[in-house]
Amino acid sequence: MRIAVTGASGRVGGAVAARLVDNGHTVIGLDLVAPRQAVPGVDYLIGDLADLEPSDPRLAEVEAVAHLGALMSWDEADAARLHHANVTATLNLVRALDGGAVRRFVLASTGEVYPENAPQYQPLDEAHPRLPRTWYGLSKVLAEETVAFAARTRGWDAVALRFSHTQHPAELLDPDSFFSGPRFFASRRHRKALAAGDHALAEQLAPYAGDDGTLLVARRSDGAPVRMGILATDDLARGVVLAVEADTTGYEVAGLGPDDSTDLGDFARDLAEAAGLDTVEVTLPPTAPGYVTSNTRARELFGFTPRITRDDMVRLAAEAHRERTAAG
């Protein structure tokens, strides 16, 4: 197929584009910025998706879309930017495909639509009410509704994939990683606590303010473990490709995540042991993540099963940490 991948310069979009090329597809990569390292065989169109015009001739021969381009933010000040990047861009992308050859559309959504941090029941599945509490979550609900509308009115076969938290193993022990720095490193969580005005946690972590060699072993004050679904980037990319290549009909929704949630406290201990780092125990409020998601629907619809295990993540993270340390 001729497939358009939005967000193709990003970590997930680039991995999806590469897999699609390897599978013999012709890929057009759309992104706001050029990739740091272009994927061989991908034809890039650089620009804002929100600026696309209806019935764009450059997309007339596209048969399928993997819409991964989005803005992630939990900052109240970014409400308008989130709407522009995740809602307006999705609307204009759908309209840009009007009159063309497209018949299949896969949307990257998120568990924030539930949201995961406030589950009404567990494991969270596709039937859970969508009651987002962030502008990011709301923007993805609106993007889902836009794609469902397009499937209904244009006869497309579409899938909304609600992603769990995604990590490349090499990011896990990188203190400067947007995704894992504040989650695992005491120094980065201290900065985050200061910025959020969480004085109690900032005081707990003050001795580690400049220490990038200590990981957080977190527990909740109600005694429950801090846990969440963590899926390796390569597994997520493979799941997206499976959804693009599947033969589902109509509009479907599927959670894309691991087989089980990860206890972040135990995970941090294992990461520290594997990489030779120290740990510090911290207590977080009951609002800290403590959820389990289901990937049953993704298994049923297109045969998705994660391949990279928790032990693989620990081993690969430690290897990447040693390489970064050796490189200075």
C-alpha positions, 0 to 999 in steps of 0.5 A: 500500500501507499501509506502516510505516517504522521509524526514520522520524525518522532521516535514512534513514527520513525519506527513505524515508518521503517517497519512499513518500508521493510514490509514493502509499502510505499511511505510518505512521512508527514511531520512539523519538523524534519527527522534527525535521521531520515528513514531510507525509502520514506518521502517526507512532507514537512509542515503543520498538519493543521495547514493542510487544505481539503483534497490535498493532491499530494495525498490523493494516492494514499491508501492508508494512514497511521496518524501518530503526530500529536502534542503531549502536554499536561500543562493547563497553559497548553490547552489551545496548542493541544487543540490545534495539534491534536484536534484541528490537525486531525480534522484537516488531515481527514479533509485533506484525504477527501476524494482520494484513494484512502480506505484505512485510517489508524489513529494514535490515541491514549489511555488519558481518555479514561483517564488511567489515573482515575479508573472506575474499574480495572483492568481498563478496557475499551468500554470504560467511560471516557472522562478525561481530566486533562486538555491532552486527554480531551483533545484525544477524545475529540480526535477519536470522534473525528476519526469515527465520524470520517469512518462513518461518513466516508466508508473508511475502515478505522482503528483508534489505538489507545496507547499505554505509556511507551518507553524505549529501553535506552531511555529508562536510565537516561536522567534527561529523558522527558519520559523517564527522567522524573519517573525514575531519577531522584534528582529529576523528580526533585526538580519536578516537585519544586516546579509543581509546588510539591514541597513535601516531596521536594524536601524528601528528595533535597539531598539528591538534587544533584545526584543522577546516580540514585533511582526512586523506589516509589510506594503510595501512602495508601500502601498500594504499589505505584504501577502502570503499563509500560510498553517498549517502543518497538512493540508499540510500533509493531502493534501500529503496523499490525493495525494498519495491515489488518483487515478489520472493518468499520470503526474499532477501538483497541488498547495497545499495551503490555500484558501486565502493569509494572510495579515501578518501585520493584522495577526501579530496584531491578534497574538500579541493581543491573546498572550499579546505581543507588536507590532511595525510597519515597512515598507518593500520594494515593493519586500516583498511578496504580492501574492495570490495562487490557490488551485483549481487544488488540490481540483479537483484532490483529494478533498483537502480543508484546515481545519485549519482556520486563527483563529485556527492558531492564537488561537493555536499559542497563546496557545503554546506561553503561554505553552512555557512561563509557562515552562520557 
